[in-house]
Amino acid sequence: MIDLDLRSCELCPRLCRVNREEKPGACGCSARLLAARAALHFGEEPCISGTEGSGTVFFSGCNLHCVFCQNHKISRERYGKALTAVRLADIFRELEAKGANNINLVTPTPWVTEIVKALELYRPTVPVLYNTSGYERVEVLRELEGLVDVWLPDYKYADSALAARFSGAADYPAVARAALQEMYRQSGNLTLNKEGKAVRGVMIRHLVLPLHLKNSFAVLDDIAALFGTEQYVSLMFQYTPFVKTRFPELNRALTGRERARAEAYFLQCGFRNGYIQEADSKGSRFLPDFNLEGI
């Protein structure tokens, strides 16, 4: 077991060891749990949202700092409201009462300590989802064994230079691969029930970035090599330049040709399970309103 104490924080691979009770860590978060929305969400994959919606808790703050973040209002600006672990457990109950297919924890990494406390106070009767950037410590993931049913990690970069350039994390590829393997060890490939809803396992997401198809191809190659072509993969085309960056290629959406090439490579790899996002997915369609609903 490792220490989840926030007085010398080691929750993420940055290992800042900051006393978050006194000042923010590398994630920009103090010890006070922050969240920006807790509501039924219909913008996930069909096996996650279903018709009832995913009981999604959007936490504030993030340890990865992607310059192109689609949820920058909460990840970079850390907009949100302070919660206790007791209130978070109550939120899980409330989402279940609304008919949620699952409890979907979005960007949970800075808040693992409080999330564990909440899950010890109340264990949902629906699957618990860990929705993450993939930049995770294996040691921390082991502390979540038995608490998380479905893992929804991103695999953003197979290219270390690109990870350093856009997220300040040159170690991302190695860290993410190890994290994905630990998630897979705990839960295996995604399992759906007879209604087509995710109940256990891993589904890997990849957001295709403009001008960086080689990275996407390498990510897909890695997934196939590590887990085989039966692995559930969600290929995402929703990239939208909500925030202007200093990188010109990121200040535009994907072209039709880029989408077509990424989709063709996905199929060429032979993946049999998963999702390819529709071409018209860019824009705010999949971006919820962070208005403190349900908090």
ABEGO torsion letter per residue (X at the ends): XBBABAABBAABAAGAGBBAAABBBAAGBBABBBBABBBBBAABBAAAAEAAEBBBBBBBEBAAGBAABAAAAAAAAGBEBBBBAAAAAAAAAAAAAAGBABBBBBGAAAAAAAAAAAAAABBBABBBBBBBAGBBBAAAAAAABGABABBBBBBABABAAAAAAAAGBAAAAAAAAAAAAAAAAAAEBBBBBAAGBBABEBBBBBBBBBGAAAAAAAAAAAAAAAAEAABBBBBBAABBBABBBABAAAABBBBAAAAAAAAAAAAAAGBABEBBBBAAABEAAABBBBAGBGX
